[in-house]
Amino acid sequence: MCAGGDEQWMRRTIEVATSKGSDPSTSQLGCVIVLDGKVIAA
């Protein structure tokens, strides 16, 4: 389970990972970097 606001960032990461479709062979990795509550890279 994610603590506090971490769940929203995990959901964003899943969005990034599935943005090209749900086929694992064509999907990219998902990564969201957050600093002080703001996304600095996705």
Secondary structure, 3 states (H helix, E strand, C coil): CCCCCHHHHHHHHHHHHHCCCCCCCCCCCCCCEEECCEEEEC
